[in-house]
């Protein structure tokens, strides 16, 4: 059973490589992501209230992170 699954995965991988070699941009991107890894997503946070990290409670830190996550989710993404 496992061998059959491996054969199917190999066939899928071969089709992906064939599509990349045919110039399909989506397939090229998939192959590049597997070889080089996806680029790290950049994230920035500006904190107006400067305190040492050890001065924040876990609840305050989680609230701050959630606030910034919601702001990032609301930003439009590039096409």
Buried (B, 14 or more C-beta within 10 A) or exposed (E): EEEEEEEEEEEEEEEBEEBBEEEEEEBBEBBEEEEEEEEEEEEEEEEEEEEEEEEBEEEEEEEBEEEBEEEEEEEEEEE
